[in-house]
Amino acid sequence: MALYGCESSLQVEVWFDETQRYFKFLELSPSRCVVEVAGKRSRVLKWKTARSKIGEMTDIQSVSCYVETPGATDLMQWIAVATWAKPLHSALPTVFYGYREDVGKFSVETCGLLARWIAEKYSIGYGIGYERDALKGPEAYAFGMAVRLGHTAAAEIERKRIALWWREFLIPRNDEPNRFRHLSGMLRDVYPVSILSSAHLSRRVGSMQFNDWVRSSAQHGELQPVGSGNWLWVLDPMQMDGVREILRTSGLIIADDESPRRSAALA
């Protein structure tokens, strides 16, 4: 699960306390934490002392706490991970929680629980819950990086969609739309679980507001309140293709490789 545009008061020390709760829920203990500080080399900290050492640091850009697989040769080989990261052009952090299938199956209930832990205290701009092959970098995907996709036609489409998300966090060129559009009501794509804000629910889908459109048909999924200002939007995988096409036509999909400029213009 990736949570974008979290309230700025969710600073890294506060997030770390929530992360301790997360790993306790999984009944796992991280093997190490990697801290990125602006202008300095990354530091690797032990889990037991990470919290106190992080409190002494300034200008932290990201912290990732890993439960590594036995014999891991790189940080993509994890059993579970939690990450806090500050985008270059925003004070609103991104939070990522991931775990392997052998730790627990992907479920709406777990997504709701993780989102609620944050949303009960801090607003969330937008979020997605998804399953992804470990070899394709589930954590990298959250931040808009493509990993080991190959060179098939389907892989090229996915690579373009991931690149469109990566660009959403960069300074736009003169011929491009504003960035961070997911915080003003657009969606990266369609997922089994999304965390939405009031900005999303007030967008137009055809002649209806998004909120009314979802509730108008069981084929449009289900909305559940989570926290004081967010909603969990849940879709059956069988509904996703049809819903994506409707939202794409309405110009609400950011990762729209078929018509990125038309989508951008409607934003």
C-alpha positions as CSV (number, residue, x, y, z in Angstrom):
1,M,0.0,0.0,0.0
2,A,1.3,3.5,-1.0
3,L,-0.1,6.6,0.7
4,Y,0.7,9.9,-1.1
5,G,0.4,13.5,0.1
6,C,0.1,12.6,3.7
7,E,-0.4,15.5,6.1
8,S,2.9,17.4,6.6
9,S,2.8,16.8,10.4
10,L,3.4,13.1,9.7
11,Q,7.1,13.7,10.2
12,V,9.5,10.8,10.1
13,E,9.7,10.4,13.9
14,V,5.9,10.1,14.1
15,W,5.8,7.7,11.2
16,F,8.4,5.6,12.9
17,D,6.1,5.0,15.9
18,E,3.4,3.9,13.5
19,T,5.9,1.6,11.7
20,Q,6.7,-0.1,15.0
21,R,3.0,-0.9,15.2
22,Y,3.0,-2.2,11.6
23,F,5.9,-4.7,12.2
24,K,4.3,-5.8,15.5
25,F,1.1,-6.5,13.5
26,L,3.1,-8.6,11.1
27,E,5.0,-10.3,13.9
28,L,8.3,-9.4,12.3
29,S,11.3,-7.4,13.2
30,P,13.3,-5.4,10.6
31,S,17.0,-6.4,10.0
32,R,18.0,-2.8,9.1
33,C,16.9,0.7,8.3
34,V,18.3,2.8,5.5
35,V,18.2,6.6,6.0
36,E,18.7,9.1,3.2
37,V,19.8,12.6,4.3
38,A,20.0,15.5,1.9
39,G,23.5,16.0,0.6
40,K,25.0,13.1,2.5
41,R,25.6,9.4,1.9
42,S,22.9,7.0,3.1
43,R,23.2,5.5,6.6
44,V,22.3,2.0,7.6
45,L,20.9,1.7,11.2
46,K,20.0,-1.2,13.4
47,W,16.3,-1.4,14.1
48,K,16.7,-1.3,17.9
49,T,18.6,2.0,17.8
50,A,17.1,3.6,14.6
51,R,14.4,5.5,16.4
52,S,16.7,7.4,18.7
53,K,19.3,8.1,16.0
54,I,16.6,9.3,13.5
55,G,15.5,11.9,16.2
56,E,19.0,13.4,16.1
57,M,19.1,13.9,12.3
58,T,17.9,16.8,10.1
59,D,16.9,17.1,6.4
60,I,15.9,13.4,6.2
61,Q,14.6,12.6,2.7
62,S,13.6,9.0,3.3
63,V,13.7,6.1,5.7
64,S,13.1,2.5,4.7
65,C,13.0,-0.4,7.3
66,Y,13.5,-3.8,5.9
67,V,12.9,-7.4,7.0
68,E,15.3,-9.0,4.5
69,T,15.0,-12.5,3.0
70,P,17.8,-14.8,4.2
71,G,20.9,-14.4,2.0
72,A,19.5,-11.2,0.4
73,T,22.0,-9.5,-1.9
74,D,20.1,-6.3,-2.4
75,L,17.3,-4.3,-0.8
76,M,14.7,-5.4,-3.2
77,Q,14.8,-8.8,-1.6
78,W,12.6,-8.2,1.4
79,I,10.0,-10.1,3.3
80,A,8.4,-6.8,4.5
81,V,9.2,-3.1,4.3
82,A,8.0,0.2,5.5
83,T,9.1,3.5,3.9
84,W,8.7,7.2,4.6
85,A,9.8,9.6,1.8
86,K,9.6,13.3,1.2
87,P,9.1,14.2,-2.5
88,L,11.6,16.8,-3.8
89,H,8.9,19.4,-4.6
90,S,6.4,18.8,-1.8
91,A,6.3,18.9,2.0
92,L,3.7,16.1,2.0
93,P,5.3,12.7,2.6
94,T,4.7,9.4,0.9
95,V,4.3,6.3,3.0
96,F,4.7,2.7,1.7
97,Y,3.9,-0.6,3.4
98,G,4.7,-3.9,1.7
99,Y,4.9,-7.6,2.6
100,R,5.3,-10.8,0.8
101,E,2.4,-13.2,0.2
102,D,3.9,-15.8,2.6
103,V,3.5,-13.2,5.4
104,G,-0.2,-12.7,4.5
105,K,-2.5,-12.6,1.6
106,F,-3.5,-9.2,0.0
107,S,-6.8,-8.2,1.5
108,V,-9.2,-5.2,1.6
109,E,-9.3,-5.6,5.4
110,T,-5.5,-5.2,5.8
111,C,-5.5,-2.2,3.4
112,G,-8.2,-0.6,5.4
113,L,-6.4,-1.2,8.7
114,L,-3.1,0.3,7.4
115,A,-4.9,3.3,5.9
116,R,-6.9,3.8,9.1
117,W,-3.8,3.9,11.3
118,I,-2.7,6.9,9.3
119,A,-6.0,8.5,8.4
120,E,-7.3,8.5,12.0
121,K,-4.7,11.1,12.9
122,Y,-3.4,12.5,9.6
123,S,-5.1,13.2,6.3
124,I,-4.1,11.3,3.2
125,G,-4.1,12.9,-0.2
126,Y,-4.4,9.7,-2.2
127,G,-3.5,6.0,-1.8
128,I,-3.4,2.7,-3.7
129,G,-3.4,-0.9,-2.5
130,Y,-2.1,-3.5,-5.0
131,E,-0.4,-6.8,-5.6
132,R,2.8,-7.0,-7.6
133,D,5.4,-9.7,-8.4
134,A,8.4,-9.3,-6.1
135,L,10.8,-9.4,-9.1
136,K,9.1,-6.3,-10.5
137,G,9.8,-4.2,-7.4
138,P,6.5,-3.5,-5.6
139,E,8.2,-0.7,-3.6
140,A,9.9,0.8,-6.7
141,Y,6.5,0.8,-8.5
142,A,5.0,2.9,-5.7
143,F,7.5,5.6,-6.4
144,G,7.2,5.4,-10.2
145,M,10.3,3.3,-11.1
146,A,10.2,0.4,-13.5
147,V,12.0,-2.8,-12.6
148,R,12.6,-5.9,-14.7
149,L,9.7,-5.5,-17.1
150,G,11.2,-7.1,-20.1
151,H,10.5,-5.9,-23.7
152,T,7.1,-7.3,-24.6
153,A,4.3,-5.0,-25.9
154,A,2.5,-5.3,-22.5
155,A,5.7,-4.4,-20.7
156,E,6.2,-1.3,-22.8
157,I,2.7,-0.2,-22.0
158,E,3.3,-0.7,-18.3
159,R,6.7,1.1,-18.5
160,K,4.9,4.1,-20.1
161,R,2.3,4.2,-17.4
162,I,4.9,4.0,-14.6
163,A,6.9,6.8,-16.3
164,L,3.8,9.0,-16.3
165,W,3.5,8.6,-12.6
166,W,7.2,9.3,-12.1
167,R,6.8,12.6,-14.0
168,E,3.9,13.6,-11.7
169,F,6.5,14.4,-9.0
170,L,8.9,16.5,-11.2
171,I,8.8,20.2,-12.1
172,P,6.6,20.4,-15.3
173,R,7.9,21.8,-18.6
174,N,6.1,24.7,-20.1
175,D,4.0,22.4,-22.4
176,E,3.0,20.1,-19.5
177,P,0.2,20.2,-16.9
178,N,0.6,20.9,-13.2
179,R,2.1,18.1,-11.1
180,F,0.6,16.3,-8.1
181,R,-2.7,16.1,-9.8
182,H,-3.6,13.1,-7.6
183,L,-4.0,15.6,-4.8
184,S,-6.6,17.5,-6.7
185,G,-8.8,14.6,-7.6
186,M,-7.1,12.6,-10.4
187,L,-6.2,8.9,-10.0
188,R,-2.9,7.2,-10.9
189,D,-4.9,4.3,-12.3
190,V,-7.5,1.8,-11.1
191,Y,-6.6,-0.6,-8.3
192,P,-8.4,-3.2,-6.1
193,V,-8.2,-0.6,-3.3
194,S,-7.8,3.2,-3.5
195,I,-7.7,5.8,-0.7
196,L,-9.6,8.9,-1.8
197,S,-10.1,12.4,-0.5
198,S,-13.0,14.8,-0.9
199,A,-11.2,16.2,-4.0
200,H,-11.7,12.8,-5.7
201,L,-15.3,12.4,-4.7
202,S,-16.2,15.8,-6.1
203,R,-14.7,15.1,-9.6
204,R,-17.1,14.6,-12.5
205,V,-17.6,11.2,-14.1
206,G,-19.9,12.0,-17.0
207,S,-22.8,14.0,-15.7
208,M,-22.3,12.8,-12.1
209,Q,-20.0,13.5,-9.2
210,F,-17.6,10.7,-8.5
211,N,-19.2,10.0,-5.2
212,D,-22.7,9.6,-6.7
213,W,-21.3,7.7,-9.7
214,V,-19.7,5.0,-7.5
215,R,-22.9,4.6,-5.5
216,S,-25.1,4.5,-8.6
217,S,-24.0,0.9,-9.5
218,A,-22.5,-2.2,-7.8
219,Q,-20.3,-2.4,-10.9
220,H,-18.5,0.8,-9.8
221,G,-17.2,-0.7,-6.5
222,E,-17.9,0.4,-2.9
223,L,-16.9,3.4,-0.8
224,Q,-16.1,3.0,2.9
225,P,-15.2,5.9,5.2
226,V,-11.7,5.7,6.7
227,G,-10.6,8.3,9.2
228,S,-12.3,11.7,9.2
229,G,-11.5,12.8,5.7
230,N,-10.7,9.8,3.5
231,W,-12.6,6.9,1.9
232,L,-11.6,3.4,0.9
233,W,-12.7,2.7,-2.7
234,V,-12.9,-1.1,-3.2
235,L,-13.2,-2.8,-6.6
236,D,-13.6,-6.4,-7.6
237,P,-10.7,-7.3,-10.0
238,M,-13.4,-8.2,-12.6
239,Q,-14.7,-4.6,-12.5
240,M,-11.4,-2.9,-13.0
241,D,-11.1,-2.8,-16.8
242,G,-14.6,-1.4,-17.3
243,V,-14.2,1.2,-14.6
244,R,-10.8,2.2,-15.9
245,E,-12.2,2.9,-19.4
246,I,-15.0,5.0,-18.0
247,L,-12.6,7.1,-15.9
248,R,-10.1,7.3,-18.7
249,T,-12.8,8.7,-20.9
250,S,-13.6,11.3,-18.2
251,G,-10.0,12.4,-18.1
252,L,-9.3,11.2,-14.6
253,I,-6.5,8.7,-15.1
254,I,-2.9,10.0,-14.9
255,A,-1.2,6.9,-16.1
256,D,-3.1,7.0,-19.4
257,D,-0.6,5.9,-22.0
258,E,-3.3,6.0,-24.7
259,S,-4.0,9.7,-24.5
260,P,-1.8,11.5,-21.9
261,R,-2.2,14.9,-23.4
262,R,-6.0,14.7,-23.6
263,S,-6.1,13.5,-20.0
264,A,-3.8,16.3,-18.9
265,A,-5.9,18.9,-20.6
266,L,-9.0,17.8,-18.8
267,A,-7.1,18.1,-15.5
